[in-house]
Structure formats: C-alpha cells, structure tokens
Amino acid sequence: PTVDANNKALPDHKNATMDNKQTEAVIVALSDEANSFAKQGNTAKAAATIERGLRIESKNAQLWHQLAAIRIQQQQWQQAIALARKSNALAAGDTKLKSANWGLIARAYDRLGNKQKADEARAKQRAQS
C-alpha cells in the first residue's frame, strides 16, 4: 500500500469511488473555499485549494478557469494564459466560460505588453458572446 509522510497507509484510490453527487459537492465546496481565500488576498491557499479539486476532477473546465484567474491575481501572466486555454479545451459548448477565459487571456497579454495577442483574445471573447 501507498503510505504518507507519517508512514500511515493511504486509501486505495482504485477501489475508492465517489458518486457524482458526492464529487460535485466536494468540488463546489473547494471552489467556494478557494473564492473565499482569493477574496482575502490569500492566493497561495486559493490556488492550493483549486489544485486539490483538480486532483479529484481533472477535466473540470471551471476549476481550470478559476486557477487561471488566481494566477492573474498573482501576476503569473504566462501561466494564466496556459490555464485559461486548458479550460477552453475542456469547456465544450460552454460559451460563457470560453468568453470568460478569453477575457483572462486578453488581460494577461495586456500585462505582458502584447497588444496584438490581447486584441486577438478580445475578438475571440466577443465571438463567444
């Protein structure tokens, strides 16, 4: 069995399953907790909380978007762009989320001084609206 730093056995995740409602409740709680941390300016805890959620549900486009927004707060422009693009890749038909991601991307490119890419992102944002 896998053990933690204190040499205690960790649960076997292959056999541990959460149903969709349990997973959704956990993700919502983590997302809310991260929002609270971010509003308090504790972006490190906010990011760590979202990353926990992503370990549970790695294909959750909303969580990737939320992490991108936190990276904007942390002035980690390139990472914010990459995370927002990841969110867009997973967002399927969620045009509202895609639009929000393009807005984050435009903001990050603005901060990087790349007006052309920022304008391209804004155009894609408008196309989603």
ABEGO torsion letter per residue (X at the ends): XBBBAAGBBBBBAAABBBBAAAAAAAAAAAAAAAAAAAAAGBAAAAAAAAAAAAAABAABAAAAAAAAAAAAAAGBAAAAAAAAAAAAAAAEABAAAAAAAAAAAAAAAAAAGBAAAAAAAAAAAAAAX
